[in-house]
Amino acid sequence: MNRKPMIGLIGFSDGEPAVHEQLKEIVQKQVDVIAEELEKQGEIIVLKADRLVCSVESAKEEAEKLKAKGVDGTIFSYGVFAFPNFSAIAAQNGKGPFLLAANLNPDWPGMVAMLAAGGALHHLGIEHFRAAGDFRDPKVLEKITHFARCAMVVSRLNGQKYGLIGGRSLGMYSSTVSMQDWQKKFGIDVDHLDQSEILRIAEEIPEAQVEKAFEWLSENVGEIKYNGTSFTSEKLKQQIRHYEATKRIVQENHYDFVGVKCHYEMSRHYCTECLSAAFMNDPYDWDGEKEPVVFACEADSDAALTMQILHLLTGDPVVFMDVRHYDAEEDVMVFCNCGSESTYYATGTKDFRANLKKTTLYPCLDIYSGGGCHVNLMTKAGKATIARLNRNEGKYRMTIIPAEFVELPREKMKETTEEWPHVFAKLPFDHSVFLDRFDANHCHAVYGDHVDDLKMICSMLNVEVEMFS
C-alpha cells in the first residue's frame, strides 16, 4: 500500500485574460515553490494541474482531471487576487478535502484571494482548511503536510469494505452500526458474514500450514501454559486454523478491516478468537511480514472504524482495549482486553522475536468453555493517543485522550485478570472525568501524539470532537 498522501495542486489567477497574462508568472512561481518544498520534504506526492486556472472552463477541467488521477485532496494556491468563483467551481467538481494556500506578500493580494475564496466555499457549505505564509517556512509547510495526512485517511476510508463477521455480541448497543449511515457518512460498505464461515474454512486449512504455525509459536512465544484440558496443543492448532480461515475470508472477500463476534458461539462451543485478534492486527505472522488488518473483538464496529482511522493515519497496529479498573495507588487507568492484543505492543517494534518473547499464552477462563488460549502481554511504556468513536442519538463524535502508557510489575496483572493483556495508562486529568463521561466499554490507541491529526480528520468527516485533557 502506498502510504504517502497524493495531493493535487492548482494555481488560481485573474479572470481577465490580459491581466492573467501579466500575472501568470507570479501565480506559477508560488505553485512551483509549494510543489518543490513538498517534494524536498518527501512526505507527499504532489500532482500539479496541467495549467493555471483563469476561467470557469479551466477551473472545472483542471479539478476534474486531478480527481480522475485519484488525489486524496486538493490544494488551491493563491499568489495574486483570483476570482473566487473559480475556486467554488473547482471545489464543486474536484476532490476534497481542500486546503487554501496563500502567501503574505504585501506586493500581491494572494491572501485576499484566499479569504474571498474561503467565503465562497462556506457560502456553498464546503468546509476547507487554510495555510498562509512563506512556504519555505517549516511551520507553514507543516500545515500542508498535516492537511495531507488527514486528507489521505478520509479519502482512503471512502470506498472501503468492512467485514462484520457475526452480529451483536453480549448485548452491546455501542458496538452496532447502521450500514446506511456508514455508507452515507464515511463511504464504507458493511458486508455481513456468518461466523460459520470461519468454521467451514478452518477445516480446509492444510495440515502443513498448521504445523508450520504451531512450530513457529512454540519456538518464539515466551511461555505457552498448556493445562491438559481446555488448552492443549490440539486446541492451539484449532485456533491457528481459525486465524488462517479469517485471513482467507479477508482476502477472498476483499475486506479492508473486520469485526468478529466470538462470544459466545465461538468462545463457549469451539474456541476463542484470541489468536486471530492478536495476529490479524500484527505486522507479521508465521508467513513473515504483512500489512496489519484491523480486527475488532466482539464485532464492535465503531471500535473497528476507530482502529482503521488510527491505522490509516499511522500505518501501525492499533491496540483494542477493554476499560477495566482505576488503580488509585498507581494513579493509572487499567485497560485489560478480554483475551487478546496485538503482540506488537510488547515492545512497540516489528521485531516478532522480541515481542513474542514477552508474550504468554494462558488457558482461557472457564466461562469460555470452548477453550484455547488468551494472549497475555504488558504493553510497553510510551506516549500514546487513545480514541473512540461513539454516538449520541445517532450523531457521531470522537473522544480523544492524550495518554502515557506505563509499565508496572507483572504482579499487578493478577489484580484484574492475569491471563489477559494489560495497558496501564496515566491520563492528564482526574479519572472521574473519564468515568463520568466516556461512552463505551472499549477504546483504542496507537503510540505517539496524534491529537491534532484526529481533530482535523473529524472536521473533514463532520464528526464532533470530545477532548479529555
C-alpha positions as CSV (number, residue, x, y, z in Angstrom):
1,M,0.0,0.0,0.0
2,N,1.3,3.5,-0.9
3,R,1.4,5.3,2.5
4,K,2.2,8.7,1.1
5,P,-0.7,11.1,0.6
6,M,-1.2,12.1,-3.1
7,I,-2.4,15.7,-3.2
8,G,-3.5,17.8,-6.2
9,L,-2.2,21.4,-6.6
10,I,-4.0,24.1,-8.6
11,G,-2.9,27.7,-9.1
12,F,-5.6,30.3,-9.4
13,S,-5.3,33.6,-11.3
14,D,-7.2,36.6,-12.5
15,G,-10.2,36.1,-14.8
16,E,-9.4,38.9,-17.1
17,P,-7.3,37.4,-19.9
18,A,-4.9,40.4,-20.3
19,V,-4.4,40.7,-16.6
20,H,-3.8,36.9,-16.3
21,E,-1.1,37.2,-18.9
22,Q,0.6,39.9,-16.8
23,L,0.3,37.9,-13.5
24,K,0.7,34.3,-14.6
25,E,4.4,34.1,-13.8
26,I,3.8,35.2,-10.2
27,V,1.0,32.6,-9.9
28,Q,3.1,29.8,-11.3
29,K,6.1,30.7,-9.1
30,Q,4.1,30.1,-6.0
31,V,2.7,26.8,-7.3
32,D,6.3,25.7,-8.1
33,V,7.6,26.8,-4.7
34,I,4.9,24.8,-2.9
35,A,5.5,21.7,-5.1
36,E,9.3,21.9,-4.7
37,E,9.2,22.3,-0.9
38,L,6.8,19.4,-0.5
39,E,8.9,17.2,-2.8
40,K,12.0,18.1,-0.9
41,Q,10.3,17.1,2.3
42,G,9.4,13.8,0.8
43,E,6.2,13.0,2.7
44,I,3.7,13.9,0.0
45,I,3.2,13.0,-3.7
46,V,2.3,16.3,-5.5
47,L,0.3,16.3,-8.7
48,K,0.3,19.8,-10.3
49,A,-2.6,20.8,-12.6
50,D,-1.7,20.9,-16.2
51,R,-2.4,24.7,-16.4
52,L,-3.3,27.6,-14.2
53,V,-7.0,28.4,-13.6
54,C,-8.1,31.7,-15.2
55,S,-11.6,30.8,-16.3
56,V,-14.7,28.9,-15.5
57,E,-13.8,26.2,-18.0
58,S,-10.3,25.7,-16.8
59,A,-11.5,25.6,-13.1
60,K,-13.8,22.7,-13.9
61,E,-11.4,20.9,-16.2
62,E,-8.3,21.0,-14.0
63,A,-10.3,20.0,-10.9
64,E,-11.8,17.1,-12.7
65,K,-8.5,15.9,-14.1
66,L,-6.9,15.8,-10.7
67,K,-9.9,14.0,-9.3
68,A,-9.6,11.4,-12.0
69,K,-6.0,10.8,-11.1
70,G,-7.1,9.7,-7.6
71,V,-5.7,12.5,-5.5
72,D,-6.5,12.4,-1.7
73,G,-7.3,16.1,-1.6
74,T,-6.5,19.3,-3.4
75,I,-4.5,22.5,-2.6
76,F,-5.8,25.8,-4.1
77,S,-2.8,28.2,-4.4
78,Y,-3.3,32.0,-4.5
79,G,-0.3,34.2,-5.5
80,V,-2.4,37.1,-6.7
81,F,-6.0,38.1,-6.5
82,A,-8.0,35.3,-8.2
83,F,-11.7,35.3,-9.0
84,P,-13.3,33.4,-6.1
85,N,-16.0,31.8,-8.4
86,F,-13.2,29.8,-9.9
87,S,-12.4,28.2,-6.5
88,A,-16.1,27.5,-6.0
89,I,-16.4,25.7,-9.4
90,A,-13.1,23.8,-8.8
91,A,-14.3,22.7,-5.3
92,Q,-17.7,21.5,-6.7
93,N,-16.0,19.5,-9.4
94,G,-12.8,18.4,-7.7
95,K,-11.6,16.1,-5.0
96,G,-11.8,17.4,-1.4
97,P,-10.8,18.0,1.2
98,F,-9.5,21.3,0.1
99,L,-6.6,23.5,1.5
100,L,-6.5,27.2,0.5
101,A,-2.8,28.4,0.4
102,A,-1.7,32.0,0.1
103,N,1.5,34.0,0.6
104,L,1.7,37.0,2.8
105,N,3.5,39.1,0.2
106,P,2.5,42.8,0.5
107,D,3.1,43.3,-3.2
108,W,0.4,40.9,-4.3
109,P,-3.0,40.1,-2.7
110,G,-2.9,36.4,-2.6
111,M,-4.1,36.4,1.0
112,V,-7.2,38.5,-0.1
113,A,-7.9,35.9,-2.8
114,M,-7.8,33.1,-0.2
115,L,-10.2,34.9,2.1
116,A,-12.6,35.6,-0.8
117,A,-12.4,32.0,-2.0
118,G,-12.9,30.7,1.6
119,G,-16.1,32.8,1.9
120,A,-17.3,31.5,-1.4
121,L,-16.8,27.9,-0.3
122,H,-18.5,28.5,3.0
123,H,-21.5,30.0,1.1
124,L,-21.8,26.6,-0.6
125,G,-21.3,24.7,2.6
126,I,-17.9,23.4,1.6
127,E,-15.6,23.0,4.6
128,H,-11.9,23.7,3.9
129,F,-8.6,24.4,5.6
130,R,-6.1,27.2,5.1
131,A,-2.3,27.8,5.2
132,A,-0.8,31.3,4.8
133,G,2.8,32.5,4.8
134,D,6.2,31.7,3.3
135,F,6.0,28.1,2.1
136,R,9.7,27.7,2.7
137,D,9.0,28.2,6.4
138,P,8.8,24.7,8.1
139,K,5.9,25.8,10.2
140,V,3.8,26.8,7.2
141,L,4.8,23.7,5.3
142,E,3.8,21.5,8.3
143,K,0.3,22.9,7.9
144,I,0.2,21.5,4.4
145,T,1.6,18.1,5.4
146,H,-0.8,18.0,8.4
147,F,-3.7,18.5,6.0
148,A,-2.3,15.9,3.5
149,R,-2.0,13.2,6.2
150,C,-5.6,13.7,7.3
151,A,-7.0,14.0,3.8
152,M,-5.4,10.7,2.9
153,V,-7.2,9.0,5.8
154,V,-10.6,10.4,4.9
155,S,-10.1,9.7,1.2
156,R,-8.9,6.2,1.6
157,L,-11.6,5.3,4.1
158,N,-14.1,6.1,1.4
159,G,-14.8,3.0,-0.7
160,Q,-13.5,0.6,1.9
161,K,-15.3,-2.7,2.8
162,Y,-15.9,-3.7,6.4
163,G,-16.4,-7.4,7.2
164,L,-18.9,-7.8,10.0
165,I,-18.4,-11.5,11.0
166,G,-21.2,-12.4,13.3
167,G,-23.7,-10.0,14.9
168,R,-24.1,-8.0,18.1
169,S,-22.0,-9.5,20.9
170,L,-23.0,-9.5,24.6
171,G,-25.9,-7.1,24.1
172,M,-23.6,-4.1,23.3
173,Y,-25.6,-1.2,21.8
174,S,-22.4,0.8,21.3
175,S,-20.9,-1.9,19.0
176,T,-23.7,-2.0,16.4
177,V,-24.0,0.4,13.4
178,S,-26.3,1.2,10.5
179,M,-24.9,0.2,7.2
180,Q,-26.7,3.1,5.6
181,D,-25.2,5.6,8.0
182,W,-21.7,4.3,7.3
183,Q,-22.2,4.4,3.6
184,K,-23.6,7.9,3.7
185,K,-21.1,9.4,6.2
186,F,-17.9,7.5,5.6
187,G,-18.4,5.8,2.2
188,I,-17.8,2.4,3.8
189,D,-19.7,-0.7,2.7
190,V,-20.7,-3.1,5.5
191,D,-20.7,-6.7,4.5
192,H,-22.3,-9.2,7.0
193,L,-20.8,-12.7,7.1
194,D,-21.8,-15.5,9.4
195,Q,-19.2,-16.9,11.8
196,S,-19.9,-20.4,10.5
197,E,-17.7,-19.5,7.5
198,I,-14.7,-19.5,9.9
199,L,-15.6,-23.0,11.0
200,R,-16.1,-24.2,7.4
201,I,-12.9,-22.8,6.0
202,A,-10.9,-23.8,9.1
203,E,-11.5,-27.5,8.0
204,E,-9.8,-26.7,4.7
205,I,-6.5,-25.4,6.1
206,P,-3.7,-27.6,5.0
207,E,-2.1,-29.6,7.9
208,A,1.4,-28.4,6.8
209,Q,0.4,-24.8,7.3
210,V,-1.0,-25.6,10.7
211,E,2.2,-27.4,11.7
212,K,4.3,-24.5,10.4
213,A,2.4,-22.0,12.6
214,F,2.5,-24.3,15.6
215,E,6.2,-24.8,15.4
216,W,6.8,-21.0,15.0
217,L,4.6,-20.2,18.0
218,S,6.3,-23.0,20.1
219,E,9.7,-21.7,19.2
220,N,9.1,-18.0,19.7
221,V,6.4,-17.4,22.3
222,G,7.8,-16.8,25.8
223,E,5.6,-19.3,27.6
224,I,2.7,-21.5,26.5
225,K,0.8,-22.6,29.6
226,Y,-1.0,-25.8,28.4
227,N,-3.2,-27.2,31.1
228,G,-4.0,-30.6,29.6
229,T,-7.8,-29.9,29.4
230,S,-9.1,-26.6,27.9
231,F,-5.8,-25.6,26.4
232,T,-3.8,-28.3,24.7
233,S,-1.6,-28.4,21.6
234,E,-4.6,-29.6,19.6
235,K,-6.7,-26.7,20.8
236,L,-3.9,-24.2,19.9
237,K,-3.9,-25.8,16.4
238,Q,-7.7,-25.2,16.2
239,Q,-7.1,-21.5,17.0
240,I,-4.4,-21.5,14.3
241,R,-7.0,-22.9,11.8
242,H,-9.5,-20.2,12.8
243,Y,-6.8,-17.5,12.2
244,E,-5.9,-18.9,8.8
245,A,-9.6,-19.1,7.9
246,T,-10.1,-15.5,8.9
247,K,-7.1,-14.5,6.8
248,R,-8.6,-16.3,3.8
249,I,-12.0,-14.7,4.4
250,V,-10.4,-11.2,4.4
251,Q,-8.5,-12.0,1.2
252,E,-11.3,-13.6,-0.7
253,N,-13.9,-11.0,0.3
254,H,-11.6,-8.1,-0.1
255,Y,-12.3,-6.8,3.4
256,D,-10.2,-3.8,4.5
257,F,-11.0,-4.3,8.2
258,V,-13.2,-6.7,10.2
259,G,-15.1,-7.2,13.4
260,V,-15.7,-10.7,14.8
261,K,-18.4,-11.6,17.3
262,C,-16.7,-14.5,19.1
263,H,-18.8,-14.5,22.3
264,Y,-20.4,-16.9,22.9
265,E,-20.9,-19.1,19.9
266,M,-17.2,-19.5,19.3
267,S,-15.8,-19.0,22.8
268,R,-18.1,-21.4,24.5
269,H,-18.5,-24.1,21.8
270,Y,-15.4,-24.1,19.6
271,C,-12.5,-21.8,20.8
272,T,-11.9,-18.2,21.4
273,E,-10.7,-16.0,18.6
274,C,-7.9,-14.5,20.7
275,L,-5.1,-15.8,18.4
276,S,-6.9,-14.2,15.4
277,A,-7.3,-10.9,17.2
278,A,-3.6,-10.8,18.0
279,F,-2.1,-11.8,14.7
280,M,-4.6,-10.1,12.3
281,N,-3.6,-6.8,14.0
282,D,0.1,-7.6,14.0
283,P,2.5,-6.6,11.2
284,Y,3.8,-10.3,11.0
285,D,2.8,-13.9,11.4
286,W,4.5,-17.3,10.7
287,D,4.5,-16.4,7.0
288,G,6.6,-13.3,7.5
289,E,5.9,-9.6,7.4
290,K,2.5,-8.4,6.4
291,E,0.1,-5.5,6.5
292,P,-1.9,-5.4,9.7
293,V,-5.6,-5.9,9.2
294,V,-7.7,-4.2,11.8
295,F,-9.7,-6.9,13.8
296,A,-12.1,-5.7,16.4
297,C,-13.2,-8.1,19.1
298,E,-16.9,-8.7,19.9
299,A,-17.9,-7.4,16.4
300,D,-17.5,-3.9,17.9
301,S,-18.0,-1.9,14.6
302,D,-17.3,1.6,16.0
303,A,-14.2,0.1,17.5
304,A,-13.1,-1.3,14.1
305,L,-13.8,2.1,12.5
306,T,-11.8,4.0,15.1
307,M,-9.0,1.5,14.7
308,Q,-9.0,1.7,11.0
309,I,-8.7,5.5,11.1
310,L,-5.8,5.2,13.5
311,H,-4.2,2.6,11.3
312,L,-4.6,4.6,8.1
313,L,-3.1,7.6,9.9
314,T,-0.1,5.9,11.4
315,G,0.5,2.7,9.4
316,D,0.9,1.0,12.8
317,P,-1.0,-1.8,14.5
318,V,-3.8,-0.5,16.8
319,V,-4.5,-1.7,20.3
320,F,-8.0,-2.8,21.2
321,M,-8.7,-2.3,24.9
322,D,-11.4,-3.0,27.5
323,V,-11.8,-0.4,30.2
324,R,-11.3,-2.4,33.4
325,H,-10.3,-0.5,36.5
326,Y,-8.8,2.6,38.1
327,D,-5.8,1.9,40.2
328,A,-5.7,4.7,42.9
329,E,-2.4,3.6,44.3
330,E,-0.6,4.0,41.0
331,D,-3.0,6.6,39.6
332,V,-3.4,4.7,36.3
333,M,-6.4,3.6,34.3
334,V,-6.2,-0.2,33.8
335,F,-7.2,-1.4,30.3
336,C,-7.4,-5.1,30.1
337,N,-9.0,-6.7,27.0
338,C,-10.8,-9.9,27.4
339,G,-8.2,-12.2,25.9
340,S,-6.0,-10.6,23.2
341,E,-4.0,-7.7,21.9
342,S,-1.6,-7.1,19.0
343,T,1.8,-8.6,20.2
344,Y,3.5,-5.6,18.5
345,Y,2.7,-3.7,21.7
346,A,5.1,-5.8,23.8
347,T,8.0,-3.7,22.6
348,G,6.4,-1.2,20.1
349,T,8.6,-2.6,17.3
350,K,8.1,-5.1,14.4
351,D,10.6,-7.5,15.9
352,F,8.4,-10.5,16.3
353,R,11.1,-12.4,18.3
354,A,11.3,-9.7,20.9
355,N,7.6,-9.3,21.1
356,L,6.7,-13.0,21.4
357,K,9.4,-13.5,24.0
358,K,7.4,-11.1,26.2
359,T,4.1,-12.9,25.3
360,T,2.4,-15.7,27.3
361,L,-0.4,-17.9,26.1
362,Y,-2.7,-18.7,29.0
363,P,-5.6,-21.2,29.1
364,C,-8.9,-19.4,28.5
365,L,-11.1,-18.6,31.5
366,D,-13.6,-21.2,32.4
367,I,-16.6,-19.2,31.2
368,Y,-15.1,-19.6,27.7
369,S,-15.8,-23.4,27.7
370,G,-14.7,-23.8,24.1
371,G,-11.2,-23.5,25.3
372,G,-8.0,-22.3,23.7
373,C,-5.6,-19.6,24.8
374,H,-5.7,-15.9,25.8
375,V,-2.7,-13.8,24.6
376,N,-1.1,-12.0,27.5
377,L,1.5,-9.2,27.5
378,M,2.2,-6.0,29.2
379,T,2.0,-3.0,26.8
380,K,5.3,-1.2,26.5
381,A,5.6,2.3,28.1
382,G,5.3,5.3,25.8
383,K,3.4,8.4,24.8
384,A,0.1,7.3,23.2
385,T,-3.2,8.7,21.8
386,I,-6.4,7.0,22.9
387,A,-9.5,7.4,20.7
388,R,-13.1,6.1,20.4
389,L,-15.9,6.9,18.0
390,N,-19.3,6.9,19.8
391,R,-22.8,8.2,19.1
392,N,-25.3,10.3,20.8
393,E,-28.8,9.9,19.3
394,G,-27.1,8.7,16.1
395,K,-24.7,11.7,15.8
396,Y,-21.0,10.7,15.8
397,R,-18.4,12.1,18.0
398,M,-14.8,11.0,18.6
399,T,-13.4,11.0,22.2
400,I,-9.7,11.8,22.1
401,I,-7.3,11.3,25.0
402,P,-3.6,12.0,25.1
403,A,-2.1,9.5,27.5
404,E,1.2,8.0,28.8
405,F,1.4,4.2,28.9
406,V,3.5,3.0,31.8
407,E,4.8,-0.5,32.8
408,L,4.2,-1.9,36.3
409,P,5.3,-5.0,38.0
410,R,3.7,-8.1,36.4
411,E,2.1,-8.9,39.7
412,K,-0.3,-6.0,39.1
413,M,-1.9,-8.0,36.3
414,K,-3.1,-10.6,38.9
415,E,-5.3,-7.9,40.5
416,T,-7.6,-8.0,37.4
417,T,-7.2,-11.0,35.1
418,E,-3.7,-12.2,34.8
419,E,-4.4,-14.2,31.6
420,W,-5.3,-11.1,29.6
421,P,-3.1,-8.4,28.0
422,H,-2.8,-5.2,30.0
423,V,-2.4,-1.5,29.3
424,F,-1.6,0.8,32.2
425,A,-2.2,4.4,31.3
426,K,-1.6,7.7,33.0
427,L,-4.3,10.2,32.0
428,P,-3.7,14.0,32.1
429,F,-6.9,14.6,34.1
430,D,-8.8,13.3,37.0
431,H,-10.0,9.7,36.4
432,S,-13.5,10.7,37.4
433,V,-13.9,12.7,34.2
434,F,-13.3,9.5,32.3
435,L,-15.8,7.5,34.4
436,D,-18.4,10.2,34.3
437,R,-18.3,10.9,30.5
438,F,-16.8,8.1,28.5
439,D,-19.5,6.3,26.4
440,A,-18.1,2.8,25.7
441,N,-16.5,-0.1,27.3
442,H,-13.8,-0.4,24.6
443,C,-11.2,2.2,23.5
444,H,-8.3,2.1,21.1
445,A,-4.8,3.6,20.9
446,V,-1.6,4.0,19.0
447,Y,1.8,5.3,20.1
448,G,2.6,9.0,19.6
449,D,0.8,12.3,19.8
450,H,-1.9,12.3,17.1
451,V,-4.4,14.6,18.7
452,D,-4.2,17.4,16.1
453,D,-4.4,15.0,13.2
454,L,-7.5,13.3,14.7
455,K,-9.1,16.7,15.2
456,M,-8.6,17.6,11.6
457,I,-9.9,14.2,10.4
458,C,-13.0,14.7,12.5
459,S,-13.5,18.1,10.9
460,M,-13.2,16.6,7.5
461,L,-15.7,13.9,8.4
462,N,-18.1,16.3,10.2
463,V,-17.6,14.4,13.4
464,E,-17.8,16.2,16.7
465,V,-14.6,16.1,18.9
466,E,-14.7,15.4,22.6
467,M,-11.3,16.1,24.2
468,F,-10.4,14.6,27.5
469,S,-7.3,16.5,28.6
